Structure formats: structure tokens, C-alpha cells
């Protein structure tokens, strides 16, 4: 069963930023989709058995941090 987790990534400020974050998150096992919203500075990640640590690491790989 899929669930959605919303991550806040306040440093995203352009389309390049959102694409980089989405691309890294989509590569995480279990992630079905990752859709960034530049206005709210959030990313909705949908998938089964999401590993929050792996999601944070993926955002870091893109050069950003998830706000706690």
C-alpha cells in the first residue's frame, strides 16, 4: 500500500532545484513518485515502505537539506 510523505526543502528556489531533488528521490527504492512544489518549498513523495533516512540522504545528494 502506498503512502505519501511531504518533505520541506526550503533552499529550492528554481526549476533546476526541483528537478534535481525529484530525480534523486525517484532513485530511492520504494519511491513511486516525487513531485516538488516550488511555491511551498515541499516535495510530495509517494511510495511503499518509505525510508525517511534514505529520503533525506537523496535530498542531500541533490545538494539540499530537508527541514525538520
PDB file with one MODEL, atoms N, CA, C and O in Angstrom:
MODEL        1
ATOM      1  N   UNK A   1       0.842  -1.182   0.000  1.00  0.00           N
ATOM      2  CA  UNK A   1       0.000   0.000   0.000  1.00  0.00           C
ATOM      3  C   UNK A   1       0.890   1.250   0.000  1.00  0.00           C
ATOM      4  O   UNK A   1       1.825   1.360   0.793  1.00  0.00           O
ATOM      5  N   UNK A   2       0.591   2.162  -0.878  1.00  0.00           N
ATOM      6  CA  UNK A   2       1.383   3.395  -0.998  1.00  0.00           C
ATOM      7  C   UNK A   2       0.936   4.432   0.016  1.00  0.00           C
ATOM      8  O   UNK A   2      -0.226   4.491   0.419  1.00  0.00           O
ATOM      9  N   UNK A   3       1.896   5.238   0.409  1.00  0.00           N
ATOM     10  CA  UNK A   3       1.589   6.384   1.267  1.00  0.00           C
ATOM     11  C   UNK A   3       2.376   7.571   0.750  1.00  0.00           C
ATOM     12  O   UNK A   3       3.331   7.417  -0.011  1.00  0.00           O
ATOM     13  N   UNK A   4       1.965   8.752   1.168  1.00  0.00           N
ATOM     14  CA  UNK A   4       2.634   9.978   0.737  1.00  0.00           C
ATOM     15  C   UNK A   4       3.264  10.659   1.934  1.00  0.00           C
ATOM     16  O   UNK A   4       2.636  10.813   2.982  1.00  0.00           O
ATOM     17  N   UNK A   5       4.504  11.060   1.767  1.00  0.00           N
ATOM     18  CA  UNK A   5       5.245  11.814   2.767  1.00  0.00           C
ATOM     19  C   UNK A   5       5.617  13.152   2.148  1.00  0.00           C
ATOM     20  O   UNK A   5       6.058  13.208   1.000  1.00  0.00           O
ATOM     21  N   UNK A   6       5.439  14.222   2.902  1.00  0.00           N
ATOM     22  CA  UNK A   6       5.788  15.552   2.408  1.00  0.00           C
ATOM     23  C   UNK A   6       7.050  16.023   3.124  1.00  0.00           C
ATOM     24  O   UNK A   6       7.113  16.065   4.353  1.00  0.00           O
ATOM     25  N   UNK A   7       8.048  16.375   2.322  1.00  0.00           N
ATOM     26  CA  UNK A   7       9.317  16.887   2.847  1.00  0.00           C
ATOM     27  C   UNK A   7       9.410  18.374   2.559  1.00  0.00           C
ATOM     28  O   UNK A   7       9.072  18.815   1.461  1.00  0.00           O
ATOM     29  N   UNK A   8       9.859  19.139   3.517  1.00  0.00           N
ATOM     30  CA  UNK A   8      10.069  20.575   3.309  1.00  0.00           C
ATOM     31  C   UNK A   8      11.544  20.793   2.975  1.00  0.00           C
ATOM     32  O   UNK A   8      12.432  20.419   3.742  1.00  0.00           O
ATOM     33  N   UNK A   9      11.788  21.411   1.809  1.00  0.00           N
ATOM     34  CA  UNK A   9      13.153  21.685   1.336  1.00  0.00           C
ATOM     35  C   UNK A   9      13.231  23.183   1.018  1.00  0.00           C
ATOM     36  O   UNK A   9      13.074  23.583  -0.136  1.00  0.00           O
ATOM     37  N   UNK A  10      13.476  24.011   2.049  1.00  0.00           N
ATOM     38  CA  UNK A  10      13.384  25.458   1.888  1.00  0.00           C
ATOM     39  C   UNK A  10      14.396  26.089   0.928  1.00  0.00           C
ATOM     40  O   UNK A  10      14.172  27.205   0.459  1.00  0.00           O
ATOM     41  N   UNK A  11      15.493  25.412   0.628  1.00  0.00           N
ATOM     42  CA  UNK A  11      16.518  26.015  -0.238  1.00  0.00           C
ATOM     43  C   UNK A  11      16.185  25.902  -1.732  1.00  0.00           C
ATOM     44  O   UNK A  11      16.891  26.479  -2.561  1.00  0.00           O
ATOM     45  N   UNK A  12      15.127  25.172  -2.086  1.00  0.00           N
ATOM     46  CA  UNK A  12      14.745  25.094  -3.504  1.00  0.00           C
ATOM     47  C   UNK A  12      14.239  26.466  -3.950  1.00  0.00           C
ATOM     48  O   UNK A  12      13.349  27.044  -3.327  1.00  0.00           O
ATOM     49  N   UNK A  13      14.823  26.979  -5.041  1.00  0.00           N
ATOM     50  CA  UNK A  13      14.390  28.312  -5.482  1.00  0.00           C
ATOM     51  C   UNK A  13      14.206  28.431  -6.992  1.00  0.00           C
ATOM     52  O   UNK A  13      13.893  29.511  -7.491  1.00  0.00           O
ATOM     53  N   UNK A  14      14.399  27.324  -7.729  1.00  0.00           N
ATOM     54  CA  UNK A  14      14.208  27.391  -9.182  1.00  0.00           C
ATOM     55  C   UNK A  14      13.836  26.013  -9.718  1.00  0.00           C
ATOM     56  O   UNK A  14      13.857  25.027  -8.982  1.00  0.00           O
ATOM     57  N   UNK A  15      13.496  25.951 -11.004  1.00  0.00           N
ATOM     58  CA  UNK A  15      13.113  24.681 -11.618  1.00  0.00           C
ATOM     59  C   UNK A  15      14.263  23.671 -11.595  1.00  0.00           C
ATOM     60  O   UNK A  15      14.040  22.471 -11.440  1.00  0.00           O
ATOM     61  N   UNK A  16      15.485  24.164 -11.749  1.00  0.00           N
ATOM     62  CA  UNK A  16      16.638  23.257 -11.684  1.00  0.00           C
ATOM     63  C   UNK A  16      16.693  22.573 -10.318  1.00  0.00           C
ATOM     64  O   UNK A  16      16.959  21.374 -10.234  1.00  0.00           O
ATOM     65  N   UNK A  17      16.448  23.317  -9.273  1.00  0.00           N
ATOM     66  CA  UNK A  17      16.460  22.773  -7.912  1.00  0.00           C
ATOM     67  C   UNK A  17      15.417  21.667  -7.769  1.00  0.00           C
ATOM     68  O   UNK A  17      15.715  20.588  -7.257  1.00  0.00           O
ATOM     69  N   UNK A  18      14.202  21.936  -8.221  1.00  0.00           N
ATOM     70  CA  UNK A  18      13.141  20.949  -8.066  1.00  0.00           C
ATOM     71  C   UNK A  18      13.438  19.686  -8.874  1.00  0.00           C
ATOM     72  O   UNK A  18      13.195  18.577  -8.399  1.00  0.00           O
ATOM     73  N   UNK A  19      13.958  19.846 -10.078  1.00  0.00           N
ATOM     74  CA  UNK A  19      14.295  18.674 -10.906  1.00  0.00           C
ATOM     75  C   UNK A  19      15.382  17.832 -10.256  1.00  0.00           C
ATOM     76  O   UNK A  19      15.304  16.604 -10.265  1.00  0.00           O
ATOM     77  N   UNK A  20      16.398  18.483  -9.692  1.00  0.00           N
ATOM     78  CA  UNK A  20      17.497  17.761  -9.047  1.00  0.00           C
ATOM     79  C   UNK A  20      16.979  16.955  -7.854  1.00  0.00           C
ATOM     80  O   UNK A  20      17.339  15.790  -7.689  1.00  0.00           O
ATOM     81  N   UNK A  21      16.148  17.564  -7.036  1.00  0.00           N
ATOM     82  CA  UNK A  21      15.604  16.889  -5.859  1.00  0.00           C
ATOM     83  C   UNK A  21      14.683  15.740  -6.287  1.00  0.00           C
ATOM     84  O   UNK A  21      14.785  14.637  -5.751  1.00  0.00           O
ATOM     85  N   UNK A  22      13.797  15.987  -7.237  1.00  0.00           N
ATOM     86  CA  UNK A  22      12.892  14.945  -7.720  1.00  0.00           C
ATOM     87  C   UNK A  22      13.671  13.757  -8.288  1.00  0.00           C
ATOM     88  O   UNK A  22      13.342  12.607  -7.999  1.00  0.00           O
ATOM     89  N   UNK A  23      14.688  14.025  -9.083  1.00  0.00           N
ATOM     90  CA  UNK A  23      15.478  12.961  -9.703  1.00  0.00           C
ATOM     91  C   UNK A  23      16.143  12.074  -8.660  1.00  0.00           C
ATOM     92  O   UNK A  23      16.107  10.849  -8.772  1.00  0.00           O
ATOM     93  N   UNK A  24      16.744  12.680  -7.655  1.00  0.00           N
ATOM     94  CA  UNK A  24      17.403  11.897  -6.605  1.00  0.00           C
ATOM     95  C   UNK A  24      16.396  11.088  -5.798  1.00  0.00           C
ATOM     96  O   UNK A  24      16.651   9.932  -5.459  1.00  0.00           O
ATOM     97  N   UNK A  25      15.255  11.692  -5.490  1.00  0.00           N
ATOM     98  CA  UNK A  25      14.251  10.976  -4.703  1.00  0.00           C
ATOM     99  C   UNK A  25      13.653   9.809  -5.483  1.00  0.00           C
ATOM    100  O   UNK A  25      13.387   8.755  -4.906  1.00  0.00           O
ATOM    101  N   UNK A  26      13.441   9.983  -6.771  1.00  0.00           N
ATOM    102  CA  UNK A  26      12.855   8.905  -7.588  1.00  0.00           C
ATOM    103  C   UNK A  26      13.779   7.701  -7.694  1.00  0.00           C
ATOM    104  O   UNK A  26      13.323   6.604  -8.017  1.00  0.00           O
ATOM    105  N   UNK A  27      15.065   7.884  -7.428  1.00  0.00           N
ATOM    106  CA  UNK A  27      16.022   6.784  -7.483  1.00  0.00           C
ATOM    107  C   UNK A  27      16.045   5.952  -6.205  1.00  0.00           C
ATOM    108  O   UNK A  27      16.676   4.895  -6.167  1.00  0.00           O
ATOM    109  N   UNK A  28      15.365   6.416  -5.160  1.00  0.00           N
ATOM    110  CA  UNK A  28      15.335   5.697  -3.881  1.00  0.00           C
ATOM    111  C   UNK A  28      14.404   4.488  -4.004  1.00  0.00           C
ATOM    112  O   UNK A  28      13.273   4.628  -4.470  1.00  0.00           O
ATOM    113  N   UNK A  29      14.864   3.305  -3.592  1.00  0.00           N
ATOM    114  CA  UNK A  29      13.994   2.132  -3.647  1.00  0.00           C
ATOM    115  C   UNK A  29      12.682   2.357  -2.886  1.00  0.00           C
ATOM    116  O   UNK A  29      12.680   2.884  -1.773  1.00  0.00           O
ATOM    117  N   UNK A  30      11.590   1.958  -3.493  1.00  0.00           N
ATOM    118  CA  UNK A  30      10.277   2.102  -2.874  1.00  0.00           C
ATOM    119  C   UNK A  30       9.542   3.373  -3.264  1.00  0.00           C
ATOM    120  O   UNK A  30       8.337   3.485  -3.035  1.00  0.00           O
ATOM    121  N   UNK A  31      10.254   4.341  -3.853  1.00  0.00           N
ATOM    122  CA  UNK A  31       9.611   5.596  -4.252  1.00  0.00           C
ATOM    123  C   UNK A  31       8.936   5.409  -5.605  1.00  0.00           C
ATOM    124  O   UNK A  31       9.569   5.007  -6.581  1.00  0.00           O
ATOM    125  N   UNK A  32       7.644   5.707  -5.647  1.00  0.00           N
ATOM    126  CA  UNK A  32       6.866   5.618  -6.879  1.00  0.00           C
ATOM    127  C   UNK A  32       6.833   6.953  -7.612  1.00  0.00           C
ATOM    128  O   UNK A  32       6.850   7.002  -8.842  1.00  0.00           O
ATOM    129  N   UNK A  33       6.784   8.037  -6.839  1.00  0.00           N
ATOM    130  CA  UNK A  33       6.777   9.366  -7.453  1.00  0.00           C
ATOM    131  C   UNK A  33       7.309  10.395  -6.462  1.00  0.00           C
ATOM    132  O   UNK A  33       7.251  10.207  -5.247  1.00  0.00           O
ATOM    133  N   UNK A  34       7.830  11.492  -7.018  1.00  0.00           N
ATOM    134  CA  UNK A  34       8.303  12.622  -6.217  1.00  0.00           C
ATOM    135  C   UNK A  34       7.953  13.877  -6.998  1.00  0.00           C
ATOM    136  O   UNK A  34       8.442  14.082  -8.108  1.00  0.00           O
ATOM    137  N   UNK A  35       7.109  14.712  -6.417  1.00  0.00           N
ATOM    138  CA  UNK A  35       6.643  15.931  -7.077  1.00  0.00           C
ATOM    139  C   UNK A  35       6.946  17.133  -6.198  1.00  0.00           C
ATOM    140  O   UNK A  35       6.385  17.276  -5.112  1.00  0.00           O
ATOM    141  N   UNK A  36       7.834  17.993  -6.670  1.00  0.00           N
ATOM    142  CA  UNK A  36       8.225  19.184  -5.909  1.00  0.00           C
ATOM    143  C   UNK A  36       7.293  20.348  -6.228  1.00  0.00           C
ATOM    144  O   UNK A  36       6.823  20.498  -7.356  1.00  0.00           O
ATOM    145  N   UNK A  37       7.038  21.160  -5.219  1.00  0.00           N
ATOM    146  CA  UNK A  37       6.240  22.385  -5.370  1.00  0.00           C
ATOM    147  C   UNK A  37       7.139  23.542  -4.960  1.00  0.00           C
ATOM    148  O   UNK A  37       7.457  23.717  -3.784  1.00  0.00           O
ATOM    149  N   UNK A  38       7.536  24.318  -5.942  1.00  0.00           N
ATOM    150  CA  UNK A  38       8.472  25.414  -5.708  1.00  0.00           C
ATOM    151  C   UNK A  38       7.887  26.497  -4.806  1.00  0.00           C
ATOM    152  O   UNK A  38       8.611  27.082  -4.001  1.00  0.00           O
ATOM    153  N   UNK A  39       6.602  26.768  -4.927  1.00  0.00           N
ATOM    154  CA  UNK A  39       5.971  27.821  -4.128  1.00  0.00           C
ATOM    155  C   UNK A  39       5.984  27.478  -2.637  1.00  0.00           C
ATOM    156  O   UNK A  39       6.319  28.321  -1.806  1.00  0.00           O
ATOM    157  N   UNK A  40       5.620  26.239  -2.302  1.00  0.00           N
ATOM    158  CA  UNK A  40       5.565  25.848  -0.895  1.00  0.00           C
ATOM    159  C   UNK A  40       6.883  25.268  -0.385  1.00  0.00           C
ATOM    160  O   UNK A  40       7.037  24.988   0.803  1.00  0.00           O
ATOM    161  N   UNK A  41       7.854  25.089  -1.333  1.00  0.00           N
ATOM    162  CA  UNK A  41       9.175  24.530  -0.984  1.00  0.00           C
ATOM    163  C   UNK A  41       9.042  23.132  -0.375  1.00  0.00           C
ATOM    164  O   UNK A  41       9.747  22.789   0.574  1.00  0.00           O
ATOM    165  N   UNK A  42       8.129  22.332  -0.933  1.00  0.00           N
ATOM    166  CA  UNK A  42       7.906  20.980  -0.443  1.00  0.00           C
ATOM    167  C   UNK A  42       8.013  19.979  -1.590  1.00  0.00           C
ATOM    168  O   UNK A  42       7.927  20.330  -2.766  1.00  0.00           O
ATOM    169  N   UNK A  43       8.203  18.720  -1.202  1.00  0.00           N
ATOM    170  CA  UNK A  43       8.212  17.626  -2.162  1.00  0.00           C
ATOM    171  C   UNK A  43       7.299  16.535  -1.608  1.00  0.00           C
ATOM    172  O   UNK A  43       7.497  16.058  -0.491  1.00  0.00           O
ATOM    173  N   UNK A  44       6.306  16.148  -2.393  1.00  0.00           N
ATOM    174  CA  UNK A  44       5.424  15.048  -2.017  1.00  0.00           C
ATOM    175  C   UNK A  44       6.023  13.775  -2.597  1.00  0.00           C
ATOM    176  O   UNK A  44       6.159  13.634  -3.812  1.00  0.00           O
ATOM    177  N   UNK A  45       6.377  12.854  -1.709  1.00  0.00           N
ATOM    178  CA  UNK A  45       6.989  11.590  -2.115  1.00  0.00           C
ATOM    179  C   UNK A  45       5.987  10.477  -1.841  1.00  0.00           C
ATOM    180  O   UNK A  45       5.496  10.325  -0.723  1.00  0.00           O
ATOM    181  N   UNK A  46       5.694   9.706  -2.876  1.00  0.00           N
ATOM    182  CA  UNK A  46       4.722   8.628  -2.746  1.00  0.00           C
ATOM    183  C   UNK A  46       5.417   7.299  -2.979  1.00  0.00           C
ATOM    184  O   UNK A  46       6.228   7.154  -3.893  1.00  0.00           O
ATOM    185  N   UNK A  47       5.085   6.333  -2.137  1.00  0.00           N
ATOM    186  CA  UNK A  47       5.666   5.014  -2.306  1.00  0.00           C
ATOM    187  C   UNK A  47       5.287   4.084  -1.177  1.00  0.00           C
ATOM    188  O   UNK A  47       4.544   4.441  -0.263  1.00  0.00           O
ATOM    189  N   UNK A  48       5.820   2.884  -1.268  1.00  0.00           N
ATOM    190  CA  UNK A  48       5.568   1.894  -0.226  1.00  0.00           C
ATOM    191  C   UNK A  48       6.842   1.702   0.583  1.00  0.00           C
ATOM    192  O   UNK A  48       7.942   1.711   0.029  1.00  0.00           O
ATOM    193  N   UNK A  49       6.700   1.533   1.860  1.00  0.00           N
ATOM    194  CA  UNK A  49       7.826   1.317   2.767  1.00  0.00           C
ATOM    195  C   UNK A  49       8.918   2.368   2.575  1.00  0.00           C
ATOM    196  O   UNK A  49      10.079   2.031   2.341  1.00  0.00           O
ATOM    197  N   UNK A  50       8.541   3.633   2.676  1.00  0.00           N
ATOM    198  CA  UNK A  50       9.500   4.722   2.503  1.00  0.00           C
ATOM    199  C   UNK A  50      10.446   4.789   3.698  1.00  0.00           C
ATOM    200  O   UNK A  50      10.012   4.749   4.849  1.00  0.00           O
ATOM    201  N   UNK A  51      11.725   4.889   3.415  1.00  0.00           N
ATOM    202  CA  UNK A  51      12.770   5.015   4.436  1.00  0.00           C
ATOM    203  C   UNK A  51      13.118   6.499   4.532  1.00  0.00           C
ATOM    204  O   UNK A  51      13.742   7.056   3.628  1.00  0.00           O
ATOM    205  N   UNK A  52      12.713   7.134   5.628  1.00  0.00           N
ATOM    206  CA  UNK A  52      12.922   8.577   5.762  1.00  0.00           C
ATOM    207  C   UNK A  52      14.396   8.957   5.746  1.00  0.00           C
ATOM    208  O   UNK A  52      14.754  10.021   5.242  1.00  0.00           O
ATOM    209  N   UNK A  53      15.242   8.111   6.282  1.00  0.00           N
ATOM    210  CA  UNK A  53      16.676   8.374   6.239  1.00  0.00           C
ATOM    211  C   UNK A  53      17.190   8.386   4.809  1.00  0.00           C
ATOM    212  O   UNK A  53      17.991   9.242   4.435  1.00  0.00           O
ATOM    213  N   UNK A  54      16.725   7.435   4.015  1.00  0.00           N
ATOM    214  CA  UNK A  54      17.132   7.369   2.612  1.00  0.00           C
ATOM    215  C   UNK A  54      16.607   8.570   1.828  1.00  0.00           C
ATOM    216  O   UNK A  54      17.279   9.067   0.924  1.00  0.00           O
ATOM    217  N   UNK A  55      15.414   9.032   2.174  1.00  0.00           N
ATOM    218  CA  UNK A  55      14.857  10.216   1.503  1.00  0.00           C
ATOM    219  C   UNK A  55      15.701  11.449   1.821  1.00  0.00           C
ATOM    220  O   UNK A  55      15.999  12.246   0.933  1.00  0.00           O
ATOM    221  N   UNK A  56      16.082  11.602   3.076  1.00  0.00           N
ATOM    222  CA  UNK A  56      16.926  12.740   3.479  1.00  0.00           C
ATOM    223  C   UNK A  56      18.284  12.679   2.779  1.00  0.00           C
ATOM    224  O   UNK A  56      18.808  13.701   2.337  1.00  0.00           O
ATOM    225  N   UNK A  57      18.846  11.474   2.682  1.00  0.00           N
ATOM    226  CA  UNK A  57      20.130  11.312   2.002  1.00  0.00           C
ATOM    227  C   UNK A  57      20.021  11.665   0.521  1.00  0.00           C
ATOM    228  O   UNK A  57      20.933  12.268  -0.045  1.00  0.00           O
ATOM    229  N   UNK A  58      18.916  11.295  -0.100  1.00  0.00           N
ATOM    230  CA  UNK A  58      18.712  11.601  -1.517  1.00  0.00           C
ATOM    231  C   UNK A  58      18.638  13.107  -1.734  1.00  0.00           C
ATOM    232  O   UNK A  58      19.206  13.628  -2.694  1.00  0.00           O
ATOM    233  N   UNK A  59      17.944  13.800  -0.851  1.00  0.00           N
ATOM    234  CA  UNK A  59      17.858  15.262  -0.956  1.00  0.00           C
ATOM    235  C   UNK A  59      19.254  15.866  -0.759  1.00  0.00           C
ATOM    236  O   UNK A  59      19.620  16.823  -1.441  1.00  0.00           O
ATOM    237  N   UNK A  60      20.025  15.308   0.168  1.00  0.00           N
ATOM    238  CA  UNK A  60      21.397  15.789   0.389  1.00  0.00           C
ATOM    239  C   UNK A  60      22.256  15.554  -0.847  1.00  0.00           C
ATOM    240  O   UNK A  60      23.092  16.394  -1.180  1.00  0.00           O
ATOM    241  N   UNK A  61      22.067  14.424  -1.534  1.00  0.00           N
ATOM    242  CA  UNK A  61      22.807  14.141  -2.765  1.00  0.00           C
ATOM    243  C   UNK A  61      22.532  15.196  -3.834  1.00  0.00           C
ATOM    244  O   UNK A  61      23.393  15.493  -4.662  1.00  0.00           O
ATOM    245  N   UNK A  62      21.325  15.756  -3.804  1.00  0.00           N
ATOM    246  CA  UNK A  62      20.958  16.805  -4.758  1.00  0.00           C
ATOM    247  C   UNK A  62      21.525  18.157  -4.322  1.00  0.00           C
ATOM    248  O   UNK A  62      21.465  19.127  -5.078  1.00  0.00           O
ATOM    249  N   UNK A  63      22.076  18.225  -3.101  1.00  0.00           N
ATOM    250  CA  UNK A  63      22.692  19.458  -2.623  1.00  0.00           C
ATOM    251  C   UNK A  63      21.806  20.299  -1.720  1.00  0.00           C
ATOM    252  O   UNK A  63      22.050  21.492  -1.539  1.00  0.00           O
ATOM    253  N   UNK A  64      20.771  19.677  -1.149  1.00  0.00           N
ATOM    254  CA  UNK A  64      19.812  20.414  -0.317  1.00  0.00           C
ATOM    255  C   UNK A  64      19.598  19.681   1.000  1.00  0.00           C
ATOM    256  O   UNK A  64      20.056  18.552   1.174  1.00  0.00           O
ATOM    257  N   UNK A  65      18.896  20.333   1.930  1.00  0.00           N
ATOM    258  CA  UNK A  65      18.576  19.724   3.211  1.00  0.00           C
ATOM    259  C   UNK A  65      17.075  19.715   3.418  1.00  0.00           C
ATOM    260  O   UNK A  65      16.361  20.622   2.991  1.00  0.00           O
ATOM    261  N   UNK A  66      16.614  18.661   4.087  1.00  0.00           N
ATOM    262  CA  UNK A  66      15.215  18.580   4.480  1.00  0.00           C
ATOM    263  C   UNK A  66      15.086  19.305   5.823  1.00  0.00           C
ATOM    264  O   UNK A  66      15.840  19.042   6.760  1.00  0.00           O
ATOM    265  N   UNK A  67      14.128  20.211   5.896  1.00  0.00           N
ATOM    266  CA  UNK A  67      13.880  20.926   7.154  1.00  0.00           C
ATOM    267  C   UNK A  67      13.176  19.983   8.123  1.00  0.00           C
ATOM    268  O   UNK A  67      12.266  19.249   7.737  1.00  0.00           O
ATOM    269  N   UNK A  68      13.589  20.008   9.342  1.00  0.00           N
ATOM    270  CA  UNK A  68      12.956  19.130  10.355  1.00  0.00           C
ATOM    271  C   UNK A  68      11.686  19.729  10.860  1.00  0.00           C
ATOM    272  O   UNK A  68      11.020  19.138  11.711  1.00  0.00           O
TER     273      UNK A  68
ENDMDL
END
